[in-house]
Amino acid sequence: MKKLALHWKIIIGMILGIIFGFIMNTVDGGKGFVSDWISPFGTIFINLLKLIAVPLILASLIKGISDLKDISKIKSMGLRTIGIYIATTLVAIIIGLTIVNTLKPGDGMPQDTIEKIKLKYANDAGVMDKLTKASAQKEAGPLQALVDIFPSNIFKSFAEASMLQVIFFALFVGVCLLLIGEKKAKPLVNFFDSLNEVVMKMVDLIMLFAPYAVFALLANVIIAFDDVEILIKLLYYAFCVVGGLIIMIGFYLLLISVYTKKSPMWFLKQISPAQLLAFSTSSSAATLPVTMERVEEHLGVDKEVSGFVLPVGATVNMDGTSLYQGIAAVFIMQVIWPEGLTFTNQLVIVATALLASIGSAAVPSAGMVMLVIVLESIGFPAELLPIGLALIFAVDRPLDMCRTVVNVTGDATVSMLVAKSLGKLHEPKPKEWDDNYEAVK
């Protein structure tokens, strides 16, 4: 009997988790049961993925750079990667602004709904936390993002999973391995090659737990919804965001079909486990090990490309988040600050959302923090900011799940485009967790 594919197992886990969450919402003590006895298993799964993210980036990137044999190839790959990332982010923002200006989801929202949302969420701890984080980020100097790339203590960077710092260190080590010559570099290159294989095997083993983990994660998300009426009122806005994200995925599939000559359906099938995990965790960083495994083994991208493109993408390529920021910013203005809807302000939104996506952390709800910076860049009244965030706070988590799927899909797409342009795209060679099990059991 043929084994059920992993993505189907994950989908079944997600569906059962959603159903279980809704049932627990109607049972006395159900929410507490999910929080105490179900949710921890989702947390364990995310922790395991985060555990292997840093060693995977380190091993994959160092081995990949040392295999290039030519420092000039690093520059070529880096420029192509950043250039494509910027281009796709601009496309995402333009799609978002086009949709929100055409459909106008904020026009005609009942005043009583606005007042109810304001009373419920304007002083919510989550909203206040986003405003505080945005304020701290805004106060940093103009070159702080550049300074933050260079670590003073690499072990601290490892512990905090500071992706850009880890990437810089790995690139630095990889380049130095090229400069000291192949003979002297070989022992360390072999070590990182072996470490990469070990961590990839860890990904395979952790993914055996994925269907159960997404059950726990989705059940926990569902019990967090406690005001269905507000959710229904915001459906039109949510529809605009989700519609834009679907169009963006269609754009990726067009690029895959035209440039790499691969079937879009094949691409979706191979990357779907990473997409489903992105949806469940709302974190590009937590999903990164799975994304790298799927891109290398199932899409056929060489390690030296995926090891660079994907970690960089998880930090600087936030197409889904950028699209969301464009729609959310204009939606908020349509509801409470219509006089700010000028063409100039929308151009500022394009520029700021692009820059904000580069600095946005690959963690849940980071997009809302960056949204505050986008709104402040166009002179949005400070006293209205809590109300603006409150308007979209109720549906932010499910939309965050959706836009993380786009972020991860965009990273995988760009890795294939870069690999194709460098001649580093080959036939996939998938590995299973038990490939060597018979020899050691």
WOTAVEN-V814737 format. One record per residue. N is the residue number from 0. NEAR is the number of other C-alpha atoms within 10 Angstrom. D_FIRST is the distance of its C-alpha to the first C-alpha in Angstrom with 1 decimal. Layout:
n:N near:NEAR d_first:D_FIRST
n:N near:NEAR d_first:D_FIRST
//
This chain:
n:0 near:3 d_first:0.0
n:1 near:4 d_first:3.8
n:2 near:5 d_first:6.4
n:3 near:8 d_first:9.2
n:4 near:10 d_first:12.1
n:5 near:15 d_first:15.1
n:6 near:20 d_first:17.5
n:7 near:14 d_first:15.6
n:8 near:16 d_first:15.6
n:9 near:25 d_first:19.3
n:10 near:18 d_first:20.1
n:11 near:16 d_first:18.8
n:12 near:22 d_first:20.9
n:13 near:26 d_first:23.8
n:14 near:15 d_first:23.8
n:15 near:19 d_first:23.7
n:16 near:25 d_first:26.3
n:17 near:22 d_first:28.6
n:18 near:16 d_first:28.3
n:19 near:20 d_first:29.0
n:20 near:25 d_first:31.9
n:21 near:19 d_first:33.5
n:22 near:15 d_first:33.2
n:23 near:20 d_first:34.8
n:24 near:20 d_first:37.6
n:25 near:11 d_first:38.7
n:26 near:10 d_first:38.7
n:27 near:9 d_first:41.7
n:28 near:10 d_first:40.9
n:29 near:17 d_first:37.5
n:30 near:21 d_first:38.5
n:31 near:14 d_first:39.7
n:32 near:13 d_first:36.5
n:33 near:20 d_first:34.4
n:34 near:15 d_first:36.9
n:35 near:11 d_first:37.2
n:36 near:10 d_first:33.7
n:37 near:20 d_first:31.1
n:38 near:21 d_first:32.8
n:39 near:16 d_first:33.3
n:40 near:18 d_first:29.6
n:41 near:22 d_first:29.7
n:42 near:14 d_first:32.9
n:43 near:12 d_first:31.4
n:44 near:22 d_first:28.6
n:45 near:23 d_first:31.3
n:46 near:13 d_first:33.4
n:47 near:14 d_first:30.8
n:48 near:20 d_first:30.4
n:49 near:17 d_first:34.2
n:50 near:15 d_first:34.4
n:51 near:17 d_first:32.8
n:52 near:24 d_first:34.2
n:53 near:24 d_first:37.6
n:54 near:20 d_first:36.5
n:55 near:26 d_first:33.9
n:56 near:26 d_first:36.6
n:57 near:27 d_first:39.1
n:58 near:24 d_first:37.0
n:59 near:27 d_first:35.4
n:60 near:31 d_first:38.7
n:61 near:30 d_first:40.9
n:62 near:28 d_first:38.7
n:63 near:25 d_first:38.4
n:64 near:28 d_first:42.2
n:65 near:24 d_first:43.0
n:66 near:16 d_first:40.8
n:67 near:16 d_first:42.8
n:68 near:16 d_first:45.8
n:69 near:13 d_first:48.0
n:70 near:15 d_first:49.3
n:71 near:9 d_first:50.1
n:72 near:13 d_first:46.4
n:73 near:18 d_first:46.0
n:74 near:11 d_first:48.7
n:75 near:12 d_first:47.1
n:76 near:19 d_first:43.7
n:77 near:15 d_first:45.3
n:78 near:13 d_first:47.5
n:79 near:16 d_first:44.6
n:80 near:24 d_first:42.5
n:81 near:16 d_first:45.2
n:82 near:11 d_first:46.4
n:83 near:17 d_first:43.1
n:84 near:23 d_first:42.6
n:85 near:19 d_first:46.0
n:86 near:12 d_first:45.5
n:87 near:19 d_first:42.3
n:88 near:28 d_first:43.9
n:89 near:19 d_first:46.9
n:90 near:16 d_first:44.7
n:91 near:29 d_first:43.0
n:92 near:26 d_first:46.4
n:93 near:19 d_first:47.8
n:94 near:22 d_first:44.9
n:95 near:30 d_first:45.4
n:96 near:24 d_first:49.2
n:97 near:15 d_first:48.9
n:98 near:18 d_first:46.6
n:99 near:22 d_first:48.7
n:100 near:15 d_first:52.0
n:101 near:10 d_first:50.8
n:102 near:12 d_first:49.2
n:103 near:18 d_first:51.6
n:104 near:24 d_first:49.5
n:105 near:21 d_first:52.4
n:106 near:14 d_first:55.0
n:107 near:9 d_first:56.0
n:108 near:14 d_first:54.2
n:109 near:11 d_first:56.1
n:110 near:10 d_first:58.6
n:111 near:9 d_first:57.6
n:112 near:15 d_first:54.0
n:113 near:19 d_first:55.4
n:114 near:13 d_first:57.6
n:115 near:14 d_first:54.8
n:116 near:20 d_first:52.5
n:117 near:18 d_first:55.5
n:118 near:13 d_first:56.4
n:119 near:15 d_first:52.8
n:120 near:21 d_first:51.8
n:121 near:22 d_first:54.9
n:122 near:13 d_first:55.7
n:123 near:15 d_first:52.1
n:124 near:10 d_first:51.4
n:125 near:14 d_first:48.5
n:126 near:20 d_first:50.8
n:127 near:16 d_first:53.6
n:128 near:12 d_first:51.3
n:129 near:20 d_first:50.3
n:130 near:21 d_first:54.0
n:131 near:14 d_first:54.9
n:132 near:15 d_first:52.3
n:133 near:20 d_first:53.3
n:134 near:15 d_first:57.0
n:135 near:9 d_first:56.4
n:136 near:16 d_first:54.5
n:137 near:14 d_first:57.2
n:138 near:9 d_first:60.0
n:139 near:10 d_first:58.5
n:140 near:10 d_first:60.4
n:141 near:9 d_first:59.5
n:142 near:8 d_first:58.3
n:143 near:11 d_first:56.5
n:144 near:14 d_first:53.1
n:145 near:10 d_first:54.1
n:146 near:11 d_first:55.5
n:147 near:12 d_first:52.3
n:148 near:16 d_first:50.4
n:149 near:16 d_first:52.4
n:150 near:16 d_first:51.7
n:151 near:10 d_first:54.5
n:152 near:9 d_first:52.1
n:153 near:14 d_first:48.7
n:154 near:11 d_first:47.5
n:155 near:12 d_first:48.4
n:156 near:18 d_first:46.5
n:157 near:16 d_first:43.4
n:158 near:10 d_first:43.9
n:159 near:11 d_first:44.4
n:160 near:17 d_first:41.6
n:161 near:18 d_first:44.3
n:162 near:23 d_first:42.1
n:163 near:21 d_first:44.9
n:164 near:21 d_first:46.8
n:165 near:25 d_first:43.8
n:166 near:22 d_first:43.2
n:167 near:17 d_first:46.9
n:168 near:20 d_first:46.9
n:169 near:23 d_first:43.9
n:170 near:21 d_first:45.6
n:171 near:13 d_first:48.8
n:172 near:18 d_first:47.2
n:173 near:24 d_first:45.4
n:174 near:19 d_first:48.6
n:175 near:16 d_first:50.6
n:176 near:23 d_first:48.1
n:177 near:18 d_first:48.8
n:178 near:15 d_first:52.5
n:179 near:10 d_first:52.8
n:180 near:12 d_first:51.3
n:181 near:14 d_first:48.1
n:182 near:8 d_first:49.2
n:183 near:12 d_first:50.2
n:184 near:16 d_first:47.3
n:185 near:13 d_first:44.6
n:186 near:11 d_first:44.2
n:187 near:13 d_first:43.7
n:188 near:21 d_first:41.4
n:189 near:12 d_first:39.2
n:190 near:12 d_first:39.2
n:191 near:21 d_first:38.0
n:192 near:17 d_first:35.4
n:193 near:15 d_first:34.0
n:194 near:18 d_first:34.3
n:195 near:22 d_first:32.4
n:196 near:14 d_first:29.4
n:197 near:14 d_first:29.6
n:198 near:20 d_first:29.8
n:199 near:22 d_first:26.9
n:200 near:18 d_first:24.8
n:201 near:17 d_first:26.2
n:202 near:22 d_first:25.0
n:203 near:17 d_first:21.3
n:204 near:14 d_first:21.8
n:205 near:17 d_first:23.7
n:206 near:20 d_first:21.1
n:207 near:14 d_first:18.6
n:208 near:14 d_first:21.2
n:209 near:24 d_first:21.7
n:210 near:23 d_first:19.9
n:211 near:21 d_first:22.1
n:212 near:29 d_first:25.1
n:213 near:31 d_first:25.2
n:214 near:27 d_first:25.0
n:215 near:29 d_first:28.1
n:216 near:28 d_first:29.8
n:217 near:24 d_first:29.5
n:218 near:30 d_first:30.6
n:219 near:24 d_first:33.6
n:220 near:18 d_first:34.4
n:221 near:20 d_first:34.5
n:222 near:21 d_first:36.9
n:223 near:14 d_first:39.3
n:224 near:17 d_first:40.1
n:225 near:11 d_first:43.1
n:226 near:10 d_first:45.0
n:227 near:10 d_first:43.1
n:228 near:9 d_first:46.3
n:229 near:19 d_first:46.9
n:230 near:16 d_first:43.3
n:231 near:12 d_first:43.8
n:232 near:14 d_first:47.2
n:233 near:19 d_first:45.6
n:234 near:13 d_first:42.7
n:235 near:15 d_first:44.7
n:236 near:22 d_first:45.1
n:237 near:22 d_first:41.4
n:238 near:13 d_first:40.5
n:239 near:22 d_first:42.7
n:240 near:25 d_first:41.1
n:241 near:20 d_first:37.5
n:242 near:14 d_first:38.5
n:243 near:26 d_first:40.1
n:244 near:27 d_first:37.0
n:245 near:16 d_first:34.8
n:246 near:14 d_first:37.5
n:247 near:26 d_first:37.4
n:248 near:20 d_first:33.7
n:249 near:13 d_first:34.4
n:250 near:16 d_first:37.1
n:251 near:20 d_first:34.7
n:252 near:21 d_first:32.3
n:253 near:16 d_first:35.4
n:254 near:18 d_first:36.4
n:255 near:19 d_first:32.9
n:256 near:15 d_first:32.9
n:257 near:11 d_first:36.6
n:258 near:13 d_first:37.1
n:259 near:17 d_first:33.9
n:260 near:11 d_first:32.7
n:261 near:16 d_first:29.2
n:262 near:14 d_first:27.2
n:263 near:16 d_first:27.9
n:264 near:10 d_first:24.5
n:265 near:12 d_first:22.9
n:266 near:20 d_first:25.3
n:267 near:15 d_first:24.4
n:268 near:15 d_first:20.7
n:269 near:17 d_first:21.4
n:270 near:23 d_first:24.1
n:271 near:21 d_first:22.7
n:272 near:25 d_first:21.7
n:273 near:26 d_first:25.4
n:274 near:26 d_first:26.7
n:275 near:25 d_first:25.0
n:276 near:32 d_first:26.4
n:277 near:28 d_first:29.7
n:278 near:26 d_first:29.7
n:279 near:28 d_first:29.0
n:280 near:27 d_first:31.5
n:281 near:25 d_first:34.1
n:282 near:26 d_first:34.8
n:283 near:32 d_first:34.5
n:284 near:28 d_first:35.5
n:285 near:25 d_first:32.8
n:286 near:28 d_first:30.2
n:287 near:28 d_first:31.7
n:288 near:28 d_first:29.6
n:289 near:24 d_first:26.3
n:290 near:28 d_first:28.1
n:291 near:30 d_first:29.2
n:292 near:24 d_first:25.8
n:293 near:21 d_first:24.3
n:294 near:29 d_first:27.4
n:295 near:26 d_first:27.6
n:296 near:20 d_first:24.1
n:297 near:19 d_first:22.5
n:298 near:26 d_first:25.7
n:299 near:19 d_first:27.4
n:300 near:28 d_first:30.6
n:301 near:22 d_first:32.6
n:302 near:25 d_first:33.3
n:303 near:22 d_first:37.0
n:304 near:28 d_first:36.5
n:305 near:30 d_first:33.9
n:306 near:27 d_first:35.8
n:307 near:25 d_first:38.9
n:308 near:27 d_first:37.9
n:309 near:28 d_first:35.4
n:310 near:28 d_first:37.6
n:311 near:22 d_first:40.6
n:312 near:27 d_first:38.7
n:313 near:28 d_first:37.7
n:314 near:21 d_first:41.4
n:315 near:25 d_first:43.3
n:316 near:32 d_first:40.9
n:317 near:34 d_first:40.7
n:318 near:34 d_first:40.4
n:319 near:33 d_first:38.9
n:320 near:31 d_first:41.6
n:321 near:34 d_first:44.4
n:322 near:31 d_first:43.4
n:323 near:31 d_first:43.4
n:324 near:30 d_first:46.8
n:325 near:29 d_first:48.3
n:326 near:26 d_first:47.2
n:327 near:28 d_first:48.0
n:328 near:24 d_first:51.5
n:329 near:25 d_first:52.6
n:330 near:26 d_first:51.2
n:331 near:25 d_first:53.2
n:332 near:18 d_first:56.3
n:333 near:21 d_first:55.9
n:334 near:19 d_first:56.0
n:335 near:17 d_first:58.7
n:336 near:15 d_first:60.3
n:337 near:14 d_first:60.5
n:338 near:8 d_first:63.6
n:339 near:17 d_first:61.5
n:340 near:16 d_first:59.4
n:341 near:10 d_first:61.3
n:342 near:9 d_first:60.1
n:343 near:10 d_first:61.3
n:344 near:17 d_first:59.3
n:345 near:18 d_first:56.1
n:346 near:14 d_first:56.8
n:347 near:15 d_first:57.2
n:348 near:27 d_first:53.9
n:349 near:24 d_first:52.2
n:350 near:15 d_first:53.8
n:351 near:22 d_first:53.4
n:352 near:32 d_first:49.7
n:353 near:27 d_first:49.1
n:354 near:17 d_first:50.9
n:355 near:23 d_first:49.4
n:356 near:26 d_first:45.8
n:357 near:21 d_first:46.7
n:358 near:17 d_first:48.0
n:359 near:22 d_first:45.3
n:360 near:22 d_first:43.4
n:361 near:25 d_first:39.6
n:362 near:17 d_first:39.4
n:363 near:18 d_first:39.0
n:364 near:21 d_first:41.9
n:365 near:20 d_first:43.8
n:366 near:26 d_first:44.2
n:367 near:25 d_first:46.5
n:368 near:22 d_first:48.7
n:369 near:28 d_first:49.0
n:370 near:27 d_first:49.8
n:371 near:25 d_first:52.9
n:372 near:20 d_first:54.1
n:373 near:25 d_first:53.5
n:374 near:26 d_first:55.5
n:375 near:18 d_first:58.3
n:376 near:15 d_first:58.6
n:377 near:19 d_first:59.8
n:378 near:10 d_first:62.2
n:379 near:20 d_first:60.3
n:380 near:12 d_first:62.6
n:381 near:12 d_first:61.8
n:382 near:8 d_first:62.5
n:383 near:14 d_first:59.9
n:384 near:18 d_first:57.1
n:385 near:19 d_first:55.9
n:386 near:22 d_first:55.9
n:387 near:29 d_first:54.0
n:388 near:28 d_first:51.2
n:389 near:26 d_first:51.3
n:390 near:27 d_first:50.6
n:391 near:22 d_first:47.2
n:392 near:20 d_first:46.3
n:393 near:21 d_first:44.5
n:394 near:18 d_first:41.8
n:395 near:19 d_first:41.8
n:396 near:17 d_first:38.7
n:397 near:17 d_first:36.3
n:398 near:24 d_first:37.9
n:399 near:25 d_first:37.8
n:400 near:22 d_first:34.0
n:401 near:24 d_first:33.9
n:402 near:30 d_first:36.4
n:403 near:33 d_first:34.6
n:404 near:28 d_first:31.5
n:405 near:26 d_first:34.0
n:406 near:30 d_first:35.6
n:407 near:30 d_first:32.3
n:408 near:26 d_first:31.4
n:409 near:27 d_first:34.9
n:410 near:29 d_first:34.6
n:411 near:26 d_first:31.5
n:412 near:25 d_first:33.2
n:413 near:25 d_first:36.4
n:414 near:29 d_first:34.7
n:415 near:29 d_first:33.1
n:416 near:21 d_first:36.6
n:417 near:24 d_first:38.4
n:418 near:24 d_first:36.0
n:419 near:18 d_first:36.4
n:420 near:14 d_first:40.1
n:421 near:14 d_first:40.3
n:422 near:11 d_first:38.0
n:423 near:18 d_first:35.5
n:424 near:20 d_first:32.5
n:425 near:14 d_first:30.0
n:426 near:12 d_first:26.4
n:427 near:16 d_first:24.0
n:428 near:10 d_first:22.6
n:429 near:13 d_first:20.1
n:430 near:13 d_first:19.8
n:431 near:11 d_first:17.4
n:432 near:15 d_first:18.9
n:433 near:12 d_first:17.6
n:434 near:9 d_first:18.8
n:435 near:9 d_first:21.6
n:436 near:9 d_first:20.3
n:437 near:7 d_first:20.0
n:438 near:7 d_first:23.6
n:439 near:6 d_first:25.0
n:440 near:5 d_first:23.2
//
